[in-house]
Amino acid sequence: MTIFCSHCHRPLQAEMTCLPTRAKQARSAPRPFRSTKSASKARRDQINAELQALRSLLPISAQEKERLSYLHTMALVCLRLRGAQLFPPGTLSTAVPHTLGAAPASSKTALYPHSPAGLAPPAGPALGTELLSLLPGFLLVLSADSKLVYISENVAQVLGFSVVELLAQGDTVFDILDGQVGEDVHKKLLLAQEEPGREVTFVSEMRTSKAFRLQHGGNRVVAVCGRFVALHWPPSPSTTAFLALCTPIVQSPTDGEAASQDDVFQSMHLLDMTFIDVTESVAYHLGYHREELVGQSWYSLLHPEDAYLAAAHHRAVALGAGTGTGTAVLRVLRKDRAWTWLRVWARRDSGCITCTCRCLR
């Protein structure tokens, strides 16, 4: 006997039905709505309270604290912690001062709870304002991973940025340098780290304040000369730091601004940078006569540490389009065996390379 479903009139087997199940018919009960607005506000309030507590512990004046944003607060706290790691509180207390000025003993103890009461958290070389003003540039200390650890207060005289404003650019040295030389700087820092005590020098444009750029027409060209030093024994990446003096180079004219003829000389080269001609003014800047340079390679005059950077710009110009151009700041050997800084604008003209060189020192 065949049994048909009273709902769809299809034949059914025993104990079967095509009617919707009670589970399908019953609509699931709606979940109660739980707002996370109060929880989010509580988390924000907690974060704000913690940031305010950290800001209150920074060894700076109350007026400076009021101007600090949360970003600046975190940047300064990270700088202080990196400084405390390399210069532990209570050690080298006569050799390292406060990066950000004096602070009450209670604040110092709170920010560095493991240090004895009354000991200031060191963060860099112990140099007073008077001595810093006599330096030709500002002091810079980096960790083994290129993080900023210490910047002397006189950086404002060179870049127009205060320490706080400079830290807002980023927490590594690459954040304050022109991005075009980042790879070259990274290689030189690695070389210096592999051979502690070896002095390295690199030149780059550093970021400057808007007021500085309006006054000088661009960023500041700075020569960074320093070496890695082991601050504690045994040496390790966590106990070594790159100590450097950053000296500004005479500001060069901006692109399109005509330089004085007393400051520049021009040279023409084959594609391999062999001299084929040079203006007579080279004798005033480098001491060589035209006849002494024609037929020589440009690389024979370059400082060994600048050869890689020069070669990179050389390739970019030589392999570029017919109007390929490039700019670099390099050290060149004078006839009196002294080194002088040149800013070189190079362009490719047909089968040769023309260089316009301006003496910076």
VEXNU-362830 format. One record per residue (C-alpha): residue in one letter; residue number from 1; z, y negated, x. Coordinates in nm, 2 decimals, decimal comma, padded with zeros to 4 digits. Example, Ala and Ser with C-alpha at 12.3 -4.5 7.8 and 13.67 -1.06 7.14 Angstrom:
BEGIN
+------+------+--------+--------+--------+
! resn ! resi !     c3 !     c2 !     c1 !
+------+------+--------+--------+--------+
!    A !    1 !  00,78 !  00,45 !  01,23 !
!    S !    2 !  00,71 !  00,11 !  01,37 !
+------+------+--------+--------+--------+
// end
This chain:
BEGIN
+------+------+--------+--------+--------+
! resn ! resi !     c3 !     c2 !     c1 !
+------+------+--------+--------+--------+
!    M !    1 !  00,00 !  00,00 !  00,00 !
!    T !    2 ! -00,10 ! -00,33 !  00,14 !
!    I !    3 !  00,13 ! -00,62 !  00,11 !
!    F !    4 ! -00,01 ! -00,98 !  00,11 !
!    C !    5 !  00,17 ! -01,29 !  00,21 !
!    S !    6 !  00,25 ! -01,51 ! -00,09 !
!    H !    7 !  00,21 ! -01,81 !  00,13 !
!    C !    8 ! -00,13 ! -01,76 !  00,30 !
!    H !    9 ! -00,25 ! -01,44 !  00,11 !
!    R !   10 ! -00,31 ! -01,25 !  00,44 !
!    P !   11 ! -00,22 ! -00,88 !  00,47 !
!    L !   12 !  00,12 ! -00,84 !  00,65 !
!    Q !   13 !  00,28 ! -00,56 !  00,84 !
!    A !   14 !  00,63 ! -00,45 !  00,76 !
!    E !   15 !  00,91 ! -00,71 !  00,84 !
!    M !   16 !  00,66 ! -00,99 !  00,91 !
!    T !   17 !  00,60 ! -01,32 !  00,75 !
!    C !   18 !  00,38 ! -01,62 !  00,83 !
!    L !   19 !  00,62 ! -01,87 !  00,67 !
!    P !   20 !  00,76 ! -02,13 !  00,91 !
!    T !   21 !  01,09 ! -02,02 !  01,06 !
!    R !   22 !  01,40 ! -02,20 !  00,98 !
!    A !   23 !  01,43 ! -02,32 !  01,34 !
!    K !   24 !  01,08 ! -02,47 !  01,32 !
!    Q !   25 !  01,15 ! -02,62 !  00,98 !
!    A !   26 !  01,48 ! -02,78 !  01,09 !
!    R !   27 !  01,42 ! -03,09 !  01,29 !
!    S !   28 !  01,63 ! -03,12 !  01,60 !
!    A !   29 !  01,92 ! -03,35 !  01,57 !
!    P !   30 !  01,87 ! -03,68 !  01,76 !
!    R !   31 !  02,07 ! -03,72 !  02,07 !
!    P !   32 !  02,32 ! -04,01 !  02,06 !
!    F !   33 !  02,19 ! -04,32 !  02,24 !
!    R !   34 !  02,39 ! -04,41 !  02,55 !
!    S !   35 !  02,33 ! -04,75 !  02,70 !
!    T !   36 !  02,35 ! -04,77 !  03,09 !
!    K !   37 !  02,36 ! -05,15 !  03,08 !
!    S !   38 !  02,74 ! -05,16 !  03,14 !
!    A !   39 !  02,72 ! -04,90 !  03,42 !
!    S !   40 !  02,44 ! -05,10 !  03,59 !
!    K !   41 !  02,64 ! -05,42 !  03,57 !
!    A !   42 !  02,94 ! -05,25 !  03,71 !
!    R !   43 !  02,74 ! -05,12 !  04,01 !
!    R !   44 !  02,60 ! -05,47 !  04,07 !
!    D !   45 !  02,94 ! -05,62 !  04,05 !
!    Q !   46 !  03,07 ! -05,37 !  04,30 !
!    I !   47 !  02,79 ! -05,43 !  04,54 !
!    N !   48 !  02,83 ! -05,81 !  04,51 !
!    A !   49 !  03,21 ! -05,78 !  04,58 !
!    E !   50 !  03,15 ! -05,57 !  04,89 !
!    L !   51 !  02,89 ! -05,81 !  05,02 !
!    Q !   52 !  03,12 ! -06,10 !  04,96 !
!    A !   53 !  03,40 ! -05,91 !  05,14 !
!    L !   54 !  03,17 ! -05,85 !  05,44 !
!    R !   55 !  03,06 ! -06,21 !  05,45 !
!    S !   56 !  03,42 ! -06,33 !  05,45 !
!    L !   57 !  03,48 ! -06,12 !  05,77 !
!    L !   58 !  03,19 ! -06,27 !  05,97 !
!    P !   59 !  03,32 ! -06,50 !  06,25 !
!    I !   60 !  03,13 ! -06,81 !  06,13 !
!    S !   61 !  03,24 ! -07,13 !  05,97 !
!    A !   62 !  03,30 ! -07,15 !  05,59 !
!    Q !   63 !  03,02 ! -07,39 !  05,56 !
!    E !   64 !  02,78 ! -07,14 !  05,71 !
!    K !   65 !  02,91 ! -06,86 !  05,50 !
!    E !   66 !  02,83 ! -07,06 !  05,18 !
!    R !   67 !  02,47 ! -07,09 !  05,29 !
!    L !   68 !  02,43 ! -06,72 !  05,35 !
!    S !   69 !  02,22 ! -06,51 !  05,11 !
!    Y !   70 !  02,30 ! -06,14 !  05,07 !
!    L !   71 !  02,00 ! -06,07 !  05,29 !
!    H !   72 !  02,13 ! -06,29 !  05,57 !
!    T !   73 !  02,48 ! -06,14 !  05,53 !
!    M !   74 !  02,35 ! -05,78 !  05,57 !
!    A !   75 !  02,14 ! -05,89 !  05,87 !
!    L !   76 !  02,44 ! -06,05 !  06,04 !
!    V !   77 !  02,66 ! -05,76 !  05,97 !
!    C !   78 !  02,41 ! -05,51 !  06,11 !
!    L !   79 !  02,37 ! -05,73 !  06,42 !
!    R !   80 !  02,75 ! -05,74 !  06,47 !
!    L !   81 !  02,78 ! -05,36 !  06,43 !
!    R !   82 !  02,50 ! -05,29 !  06,68 !
!    G !   83 !  02,67 ! -05,53 !  06,92 !
!    A !   84 !  03,01 ! -05,36 !  06,87 !
!    Q !   85 !  02,85 ! -05,02 !  06,95 !
!    L !   86 !  02,70 ! -05,14 !  07,28 !
!    F !   87 !  03,00 ! -05,37 !  07,37 !
!    P !   88 !  03,30 ! -05,19 !  07,22 !
!    P !   89 !  03,59 ! -05,42 !  07,13 !
!    G !   90 !  03,84 ! -05,45 !  07,41 !
!    T !   91 !  03,59 ! -05,38 !  07,69 !
!    L !   92 !  03,41 ! -05,64 !  07,89 !
!    S !   93 !  03,61 ! -05,90 !  07,70 !
!    T !   94 !  03,54 ! -06,15 !  07,98 !
!    A !   95 !  03,18 ! -06,07 !  08,00 !
!    V !   96 !  03,07 ! -06,09 !  07,65 !
!    P !   97 !  03,13 ! -06,36 !  07,39 !
!    H !   98 !  03,09 ! -06,41 !  07,02 !
!    T !   99 !  02,73 ! -06,42 !  06,90 !
!    L !  100 !  02,82 ! -06,63 !  06,61 !
!    G !  101 !  03,11 ! -06,84 !  06,73 !
!    A !  102 !  03,48 ! -06,81 !  06,70 !
!    A !  103 !  03,67 ! -06,65 !  06,42 !
!    P !  104 !  04,04 ! -06,61 !  06,32 !
!    A !  105 !  04,21 ! -06,30 !  06,47 !
!    S !  106 !  04,27 ! -06,16 !  06,12 !
!    S !  107 !  03,90 ! -06,17 !  06,04 !
!    K !  108 !  03,81 ! -06,00 !  06,37 !
!    T !  109 !  04,07 ! -05,73 !  06,32 !
!    A !  110 !  03,94 ! -05,66 !  05,97 !
!    L !  111 !  03,58 ! -05,65 !  06,07 !
!    Y !  112 !  03,67 ! -05,42 !  06,37 !
!    P !  113 !  03,98 ! -05,23 !  06,25 !
!    H !  114 !  03,99 ! -05,00 !  06,55 !
!    S !  115 !  04,02 ! -05,28 !  06,81 !
!    P !  116 !  04,36 ! -05,41 !  06,92 !
!    A !  117 !  04,48 ! -05,72 !  06,74 !
!    G !  118 !  04,37 ! -06,04 !  06,90 !
!    L !  119 !  04,07 ! -05,90 !  07,09 !
!    A !  120 !  03,74 ! -06,06 !  07,00 !
!    P !  121 !  03,45 ! -05,83 !  06,92 !
!    P !  122 !  03,21 ! -05,88 !  07,21 !
!    A !  123 !  02,84 ! -05,92 !  07,14 !
!    G !  124 !  02,66 ! -06,05 !  07,44 !
!    P !  125 !  02,70 ! -06,23 !  07,78 !
!    A !  126 !  02,99 ! -06,48 !  07,80 !
!    L !  127 !  02,79 ! -06,80 !  07,83 !
!    G !  128 !  02,92 ! -07,13 !  07,69 !
!    T !  129 !  02,71 ! -07,38 !  07,51 !
!    E !  130 !  02,68 ! -07,60 !  07,82 !
!    L !  131 !  02,55 ! -07,32 !  08,03 !
!    L !  132 !  02,31 ! -07,20 !  07,76 !
!    S !  133 !  02,16 ! -07,55 !  07,75 !
!    L !  134 !  02,08 ! -07,53 !  08,12 !
!    L !  135 !  01,87 ! -07,21 !  08,08 !
!    P !  136 !  01,49 ! -07,24 !  08,07 !
!    G !  137 !  01,49 ! -07,02 !  07,76 !
!    F !  138 !  01,71 ! -06,80 !  07,54 !
!    L !  139 !  01,88 ! -06,47 !  07,60 !
!    L !  140 !  01,78 ! -06,15 !  07,41 !
!    V !  141 !  01,95 ! -05,81 !  07,40 !
!    L !  142 !  01,78 ! -05,51 !  07,24 !
!    S !  143 !  01,90 ! -05,16 !  07,18 !
!    A !  144 !  01,71 ! -04,85 !  07,30 !
!    D !  145 !  01,52 ! -04,84 !  06,97 !
!    S !  146 !  01,42 ! -05,21 !  07,00 !
!    K !  147 !  01,67 ! -05,33 !  06,75 !
!    L !  148 !  01,81 ! -05,69 !  06,79 !
!    V !  149 !  02,16 ! -05,68 !  06,93 !
!    Y !  150 !  02,22 ! -06,03 !  07,06 !
!    I !  151 !  02,03 ! -06,36 !  07,05 !
!    S !  152 !  02,18 ! -06,67 !  07,22 !
!    E !  153 !  02,23 ! -06,98 !  07,00 !
!    N !  154 !  01,99 ! -07,19 !  07,20 !
!    V !  155 !  01,70 ! -07,00 !  07,04 !
!    A !  156 !  01,68 ! -07,29 !  06,79 !
!    Q !  157 !  01,56 ! -07,51 !  07,08 !
!    V !  158 !  01,27 ! -07,27 !  07,15 !
!    L !  159 !  01,16 ! -07,14 !  06,82 !
!    G !  160 !  01,31 ! -07,38 !  06,57 !
!    F !  161 !  01,50 ! -07,09 !  06,40 !
!    S !  162 !  01,87 ! -07,04 !  06,40 !
!    V !  163 !  02,01 ! -06,70 !  06,47 !
!    V !  164 !  02,06 ! -06,64 !  06,10 !
!    E !  165 !  01,71 ! -06,76 !  06,01 !
!    L !  166 !  01,55 ! -06,55 !  06,29 !
!    L !  167 !  01,73 ! -06,23 !  06,16 !
!    A !  168 !  01,58 ! -06,29 !  05,82 !
!    Q !  169 !  01,24 ! -06,21 !  05,98 !
!    G !  170 !  01,35 ! -05,85 !  06,06 !
!    D !  171 !  01,59 ! -05,65 !  06,27 !
!    T !  172 !  01,35 ! -05,54 !  06,55 !
!    V !  173 !  01,19 ! -05,74 !  06,83 !
!    F !  174 !  00,85 ! -05,65 !  06,68 !
!    D !  175 !  00,94 ! -05,85 !  06,36 !
!    I !  176 !  00,96 ! -06,18 !  06,56 !
!    L !  177 !  00,65 ! -06,11 !  06,78 !
!    D !  178 !  00,28 ! -06,16 !  06,71 !
!    G !  179 !  00,16 ! -05,83 !  06,57 !
!    Q !  180 ! -00,15 ! -05,81 !  06,80 !
!    V !  181 !  00,06 ! -05,73 !  07,11 !
!    G !  182 !  00,30 ! -05,49 !  06,94 !
!    E !  183 !  00,15 ! -05,18 !  07,10 !
!    D !  184 !  00,15 ! -05,33 !  07,45 !
!    V !  185 !  00,51 ! -05,45 !  07,42 !
!    H !  186 !  00,61 ! -05,10 !  07,29 !
!    K !  187 !  00,45 ! -04,93 !  07,59 !
!    K !  188 !  00,63 ! -05,17 !  07,83 !
!    L !  189 !  00,96 ! -05,12 !  07,67 !
!    L !  190 !  00,92 ! -04,74 !  07,70 !
!    L !  191 !  00,82 ! -04,78 !  08,06 !
!    A !  192 !  01,13 ! -04,99 !  08,13 !
!    Q !  193 !  01,35 ! -04,74 !  07,94 !
!    E !  194 !  01,22 ! -04,45 !  08,16 !
!    E !  195 !  01,30 ! -04,64 !  08,47 !
!    P !  196 !  01,63 ! -04,83 !  08,41 !
!    G !  197 !  01,66 ! -05,13 !  08,63 !
!    R !  198 !  01,28 ! -05,19 !  08,65 !
!    E !  199 !  01,19 ! -05,54 !  08,55 !
!    V !  200 !  00,91 ! -05,58 !  08,30 !
!    T !  201 !  00,74 ! -05,89 !  08,16 !
!    F !  202 !  00,53 ! -05,94 !  07,85 !
!    V !  203 !  00,39 ! -06,25 !  07,69 !
!    S !  204 !  00,36 ! -06,30 !  07,31 !
!    E !  205 !  00,36 ! -06,56 !  07,04 !
!    M !  206 !  00,69 ! -06,56 !  06,86 !
!    R !  207 !  00,74 ! -06,66 !  06,50 !
!    T !  208 !  00,86 ! -07,02 !  06,46 !
!    S !  209 !  00,99 ! -07,23 !  06,18 !
!    K !  210 !  00,76 ! -07,42 !  05,95 !
!    A !  211 !  00,88 ! -07,75 !  06,09 !
!    F !  212 !  00,79 ! -07,63 !  06,44 !
!    R !  213 !  00,45 ! -07,52 !  06,34 !
!    L !  214 !  00,37 ! -07,85 !  06,17 !
!    Q !  215 !  00,48 ! -08,04 !  06,49 !
!    H !  216 !  00,31 ! -07,81 !  06,75 !
!    G !  217 !  00,03 ! -07,66 !  06,55 !
!    G !  218 !  00,13 ! -07,30 !  06,58 !
!    N !  219 !  00,38 ! -07,04 !  06,70 !
!    R !  220 !  00,54 ! -07,05 !  07,05 !
!    V !  221 !  00,41 ! -06,86 !  07,34 !
!    V !  222 !  00,71 ! -06,70 !  07,52 !
!    A !  223 !  00,73 ! -06,49 !  07,83 !
!    V !  224 !  01,00 ! -06,21 !  07,80 !
!    C !  225 !  01,13 ! -06,08 !  08,13 !
!    G !  226 !  01,40 ! -05,82 !  08,14 !
!    R !  227 !  01,52 ! -05,47 !  08,22 !
!    F !  228 !  01,72 ! -05,18 !  08,07 !
!    V !  229 !  02,07 ! -05,16 !  08,19 !
!    A !  230 !  02,33 ! -04,88 !  08,14 !
!    L !  231 !  02,64 ! -05,06 !  07,99 !
!    H !  232 !  02,86 ! -04,75 !  08,01 !
!    W !  233 !  02,87 ! -04,42 !  08,21 !
!    P !  234 !  02,71 ! -04,17 !  08,17 !
!    P !  235 !  02,40 ! -04,35 !  08,06 !
!    S !  236 !  02,24 ! -04,25 !  07,72 !
!    P !  237 !  02,02 ! -04,42 !  07,46 !
!    S !  238 !  02,33 ! -04,54 !  07,27 !
!    T !  239 !  02,48 ! -04,70 !  07,58 !
!    T !  240 !  02,17 ! -04,87 !  07,73 !
!    A !  241 !  02,04 ! -05,21 !  07,64 !
!    F !  242 !  01,74 ! -05,43 !  07,73 !
!    L !  243 !  01,86 ! -05,76 !  07,87 !
!    A !  244 !  01,60 ! -06,03 !  07,88 !
!    L !  245 !  01,54 ! -06,40 !  07,93 !
!    C !  246 !  01,28 ! -06,54 !  07,70 !
!    T !  247 !  01,11 ! -06,85 !  07,86 !
!    P !  248 !  00,87 ! -07,06 !  07,66 !
!    I !  249 !  00,53 ! -07,12 !  07,82 !
!    V !  250 !  00,38 ! -07,46 !  07,79 !
!    Q !  251 !  00,23 ! -07,49 !  07,44 !
!    S !  252 ! -00,14 ! -07,44 !  07,45 !
!    P !  253 ! -00,38 ! -07,63 !  07,22 !
!    T !  254 ! -00,47 ! -07,47 !  06,89 !
!    D !  255 ! -00,80 ! -07,32 !  06,82 !
!    G !  256 ! -01,06 ! -07,58 !  06,78 !
!    E !  257 ! -00,85 ! -07,85 !  06,96 !
!    A !  258 ! -01,03 ! -07,97 !  07,27 !
!    A !  259 ! -00,82 ! -07,92 !  07,58 !
!    S !  260 ! -00,82 ! -08,17 !  07,86 !
!    Q !  261 ! -01,07 ! -08,11 !  08,13 !
!    D !  262 ! -00,79 ! -08,14 !  08,38 !
!    D !  263 ! -00,62 ! -07,83 !  08,24 !
!    V !  264 ! -00,91 ! -07,59 !  08,21 !
!    F !  265 ! -01,18 ! -07,42 !  08,41 !
!    Q !  266 ! -01,46 ! -07,20 !  08,30 !
!    S !  267 ! -01,61 ! -06,88 !  08,45 !
!    M !  268 ! -01,90 ! -06,65 !  08,37 !
!    H !  269 ! -01,89 ! -06,27 !  08,43 !
!    L !  270 ! -02,10 ! -05,97 !  08,40 !
!    L !  271 ! -01,99 ! -05,72 !  08,13 !
!    D !  272 ! -01,77 ! -05,55 !  08,39 !
!    M !  273 ! -01,59 ! -05,89 !  08,45 !
!    T !  274 ! -01,75 ! -05,95 !  08,79 !
!    F !  275 ! -01,77 ! -06,33 !  08,86 !
!    I !  276 ! -02,12 ! -06,47 !  08,86 !
!    D !  277 ! -02,02 ! -06,84 !  08,83 !
!    V !  278 ! -01,71 ! -07,06 !  08,80 !
!    T !  279 ! -01,66 ! -07,43 !  08,77 !
!    E !  280 ! -01,54 ! -07,62 !  09,08 !
!    S !  281 ! -01,21 ! -07,72 !  08,91 !
!    V !  282 ! -01,09 ! -07,36 !  08,98 !
!    A !  283 ! -01,00 ! -07,48 !  09,32 !
!    Y !  284 ! -00,74 ! -07,72 !  09,17 !
!    H !  285 ! -00,58 ! -07,45 !  08,95 !
!    L !  286 ! -00,60 ! -07,14 !  09,17 !
!    G !  287 ! -00,69 ! -07,27 !  09,51 !
!    Y !  288 ! -01,01 ! -07,07 !  09,55 !
!    H !  289 ! -01,35 ! -07,21 !  09,61 !
!    R !  290 ! -01,64 ! -07,11 !  09,40 !
!    E !  291 ! -01,80 ! -06,91 !  09,68 !
!    E !  292 ! -01,49 ! -06,70 !  09,73 !
!    L !  293 ! -01,48 ! -06,58 !  09,37 !
!    V !  294 ! -01,85 ! -06,51 !  09,30 !
!    G !  295 ! -01,91 ! -06,13 !  09,33 !
!    Q !  296 ! -01,54 ! -06,04 !  09,30 !
!    S !  297 ! -01,39 ! -05,86 !  09,00 !
!    W !  298 ! -01,17 ! -06,05 !  08,76 !
!    Y !  299 ! -00,92 ! -05,76 !  08,78 !
!    S !  300 ! -00,86 ! -05,82 !  09,15 !
!    L !  301 ! -00,67 ! -06,14 !  09,05 !
!    L !  302 ! -00,47 ! -06,00 !  08,76 !
!    H !  303 ! -00,10 ! -05,91 !  08,78 !
!    P !  304 ! -00,06 ! -05,53 !  08,76 !
!    E !  305 !  00,16 ! -05,55 !  08,45 !
!    D !  306 ! -00,11 ! -05,75 !  08,26 !
!    A !  307 ! -00,40 ! -05,53 !  08,35 !
!    Y !  308 ! -00,36 ! -05,31 !  08,04 !
!    L !  309 ! -00,36 ! -05,61 !  07,81 !
!    A !  310 ! -00,65 ! -05,77 !  07,99 !
!    A !  311 ! -00,85 ! -05,44 !  07,96 !
!    A !  312 ! -00,78 ! -05,41 !  07,59 !
!    H !  313 ! -00,92 ! -05,77 !  07,53 !
!    H !  314 ! -01,21 ! -05,70 !  07,76 !
!    R !  315 ! -01,31 ! -05,39 !  07,56 !
!    A !  316 ! -01,27 ! -05,58 !  07,23 !
!    V !  317 ! -01,50 ! -05,86 !  07,36 !
!    A !  318 ! -01,75 ! -05,64 !  07,54 !
!    L !  319 ! -01,79 ! -05,39 !  07,26 !
!    G !  320 ! -01,78 ! -05,65 !  06,98 !
!    A !  321 ! -02,07 ! -05,82 !  06,81 !
!    G !  322 ! -02,28 ! -06,08 !  07,00 !
!    T !  323 ! -02,02 ! -06,35 !  06,92 !
!    G !  324 ! -01,72 ! -06,13 !  06,98 !
!    T !  325 ! -01,42 ! -06,34 !  07,11 !
!    G !  326 ! -01,07 ! -06,27 !  07,23 !
!    T !  327 ! -00,76 ! -06,46 !  07,35 !
!    A !  328 ! -00,49 ! -06,34 !  07,60 !
!    V !  329 ! -00,21 ! -06,49 !  07,81 !
!    L !  330 ! -00,22 ! -06,34 !  08,16 !
!    R !  331 ! -00,08 ! -06,39 !  08,51 !
!    V !  332 ! -00,34 ! -06,46 !  08,78 !
!    L !  333 ! -00,29 ! -06,46 !  09,16 !
!    R !  334 ! -00,34 ! -06,79 !  09,33 !
!    K !  335 ! -00,47 ! -06,83 !  09,68 !
!    D !  336 ! -00,12 ! -06,91 !  09,80 !
!    R !  337 ! -00,01 ! -06,57 !  09,67 !
!    A !  338 !  00,19 ! -06,72 !  09,38 !
!    W !  339 !  00,14 ! -06,61 !  09,02 !
!    T !  340 !  00,03 ! -06,86 !  08,75 !
!    W !  341 !  00,00 ! -06,82 !  08,38 !
!    L !  342 ! -00,34 ! -06,86 !  08,22 !
!    R !  343 ! -00,44 ! -06,86 !  07,86 !
!    V !  344 ! -00,79 ! -06,71 !  07,85 !
!    W !  345 ! -01,04 ! -06,75 !  07,56 !
!    A !  346 ! -01,33 ! -06,50 !  07,62 !
!    R !  347 ! -01,65 ! -06,47 !  07,43 !
!    R !  348 ! -01,96 ! -06,26 !  07,48 !
!    D !  349 ! -02,29 ! -06,44 !  07,52 !
!    S !  350 ! -02,58 ! -06,20 !  07,54 !
!    G !  351 ! -02,54 ! -06,00 !  07,86 !
!    C !  352 ! -02,24 ! -06,19 !  08,00 !
!    I !  353 ! -01,89 ! -06,29 !  07,92 !
!    T !  354 ! -01,78 ! -06,65 !  07,93 !
!    C !  355 ! -01,41 ! -06,73 !  07,98 !
!    T !  356 ! -01,23 ! -07,06 !  07,92 !
!    C !  357 ! -00,90 ! -07,06 !  08,11 !
!    R !  358 ! -00,61 ! -07,31 !  08,07 !
!    C !  359 ! -00,34 ! -07,32 !  08,32 !
!    L !  360 !  00,00 ! -07,30 !  08,15 !
!    R !  361 !  00,22 ! -07,34 !  08,46 !
+------+------+--------+--------+--------+
// end
